[in-house]
Amino acid sequence: MPEICRFLGIVIAIYWKEHGVPHFHAKYQGCRASFAIEDFRLLEGKLPPRVTGLVLEWAASHRDELLGDWELAMQKKPLKRIAPLE
């Protein structure tokens, strides 16, 4: 899994074999969800509400970096790490 960030037990990743709308995946204690980068809508899965809030707060402050990593993933290039939630 191409992990780009980890904070508070939450793992954020973007996969190289993805397609469709630009999105990222979040994993927390066996729960998984994917979110659109453009508007942060939930595309699939479910996380605890508190964790969803943390993921969305993090994503909102790193939207440009997420889009940059999405572009790298589509080109099958190494992804850049993104700073965790502070």
Secondary structure in CASP SS format (residue, H / E / C, confidence):
PFRMAT SS
TARGET T0000
AUTHOR 0000-0000-0000
METHOD secondary structure of the structure
MODEL  1
M C 1.00
P C 1.00
E E 1.00
I E 1.00
C E 1.00
R E 1.00
F E 1.00
L C 1.00
G C 1.00
I E 1.00
V E 1.00
I E 1.00
A E 1.00
I C 1.00
Y C 1.00
W C 1.00
K C 1.00
E C 1.00
H C 1.00
G C 1.00
V C 1.00
P C 1.00
H E 1.00
F E 1.00
H E 1.00
A E 1.00
K E 1.00
Y E 1.00
Q C 1.00
G C 1.00
C E 1.00
R E 1.00
A E 1.00
S E 1.00
F E 1.00
A E 1.00
I C 1.00
E C 1.00
D C 1.00
F C 1.00
R C 1.00
L E 1.00
L E 1.00
E E 1.00
G E 1.00
K C 1.00
L C 1.00
P C 1.00
P H 1.00
R H 1.00
V H 1.00
T H 1.00
G H 1.00
L H 1.00
V H 1.00
L H 1.00
E H 1.00
W H 1.00
A H 1.00
A H 1.00
S C 1.00
H C 1.00
R H 1.00
D H 1.00
E H 1.00
L H 1.00
L H 1.00
G H 1.00
D H 1.00
W H 1.00
E H 1.00
L H 1.00
A H 1.00
M H 1.00
Q C 1.00
K C 1.00
K C 1.00
P C 1.00
L C 1.00
K C 1.00
R C 1.00
I C 1.00
A C 1.00
P C 1.00
L C 1.00
E C 1.00
END
